[in-house]
Amino acid sequence: MAIESLQRVSFRRGPERRTAQRALEARQRGTDQRRLSIGWIPLFRNADEAAIAEILADCEVLLLPAGTPLLRPGETNHNVYTLLSGQIAAHLDANLSPDAAIAISSGECVGELSAIDGKPVSALVLALTDARVLELSREVFWYRLMALPGSPAI
């Protein structure tokens, strides 16, 4: 399944989420981290939240069904992906054993090496459960996010 064929939704929050009550947010906290301060994602922790929100408003979130590959070895990749919810893992070899997989935690990024150096993807990254992944194009990542004061140096 090609990434282009996956369901995509805007990261932008709708007005109904802005007016939701805090009690409801507290009960649902474990399902979608976008309701919380964007600072829970290490990449954005020290950057200005308003600037980050403006940049991310035009980004998309991929909805990955369990078992769907996000990245495949040998493919070209121009994006950095941040796990918002669910579980994904990277496999560095053909052995798909859970013991050999590298778990990606919520808020962590994948794809950054191939997006930065332009070389083919080196790992198979699979959704272990249904997952939501923020897609950052190379241009957004380098020229908008990394240019913000407080963004980490890579």
WOSUL-V456942 format. One record per residue. RES is the residue in one letter. PSI is psi in whole degrees, 0 to 359 (NA if undefined). Layout:
# WOSUL-V456942
{{RES;PSI} {RES;PSI}}
This chain:
# WOSUL-V456942
{{M;121} {A;148} {I;326} {E;334} {S;356} {L;157} {Q;134} {R;141} {V;157} {S;144} {F;338} {R;137} {R;140} {G;163} {P;332} {E;332} {R;329} {R;333} {T;2} {A;149} {Q;147} {R;326} {A;319} {L;318} {E;318} {A;321} {R;330} {Q;8} {R;324} {G;353} {T;329} {D;108} {Q;348} {R;337} {R;334} {L;173} {S;138} {I;348} {G;349} {W;341} {I;120} {P;324} {L;330} {F;2} {R;319} {N;7} {A;162} {D;121} {E;322} {A;319} {A;318} {I;314} {A;320} {E;317} {I;315} {L;342} {A;331} {D;1} {C;165} {E;156} {V;127} {L;135} {L;105} {L;116} {P;152} {A;137} {G;355} {T;131} {P;135} {L;316} {L;144} {R;141} {P;139} {G;344} {E;155} {T;141} {N;133} {H;15} {N;155} {V;134} {Y;136} {T;125} {L;121} {L;319} {S;159} {G;194} {Q;132} {I;159} {A;150} {A;135} {H;120} {L;346} {D;183} {A;347} {N;113} {L;23} {S;135} {P;332} {D;334} {A;354} {A;151} {I;112} {A;138} {I;123} {S;157} {S;134} {G;345} {E;158} {C;151} {V;157} {G;356} {E;325} {L;311} {S;328} {A;328} {I;310} {D;352} {G;4} {K;160} {P;155} {V;139} {S;346} {A;151} {L;122} {V;118} {L;146} {A;120} {L;328} {T;175} {D;135} {A;155} {R;125} {V;125} {L;127} {E;120} {L;118} {S;159} {R;318} {E;314} {V;314} {F;306} {W;312} {Y;343} {R;308} {L;311} {M;345} {A;348} {L;139} {P;136} {G;352} {S;145} {P;149} {A;135} {I;NA}}
